Amino acid sequence: MKKLAALTLAILLSPILRAQEPDQSANPEMQRQEVVNLEHETARAIQQNNGTFFRRVYSDDFSGTLSHGQPVDKTALIRVIEDRSFRYEFFNASDIKVHIFQETAVATCLWTSQYIVKGQRISAQMRTIHIYINGTRGWKAVASQTTNLPPDSLHPL
């Protein structure tokens, strides 16, 4: 009988006890690390010409600007990512900085790449900024801006 009473009390109090646990989703350092990981995953997906990551993480109403000023939506960006005429030898995201503002994250980073297009090896560096919104399905990229750093190249992104 005592065990039943203790079990009943535990069940009744469990919502109260859970409510007092720290909310891990609100942990700014954990959120920052999630966005840093997304930036690394973005670079990996670009290197592999893999649009799957962008279909999952970029919002349907995504709006971005590529390195030469071309505006893109989600569909156009994925088309550029999956363009196999650019064969990446490497694509790296570094110098990643993330600022969290409630449910919004602003990530800036340096993209360094080397790729082959039309038989020519090209190296490029770009600065990029991504805006993410944290919703029920996790972080979603809603906007981006990419800028080539000198010397300018014909990089598609």
Beta strands, then each sheet from edge to edge (+ up, - down):
strand 1: 58-65
strand 2: 71-73
strand 3: 87-101
strand 4: 104-117
strand 5: 120-135
strand 6: 138-148
sheet 1: 2+ 1- 6- 5+ 4- 3+
end
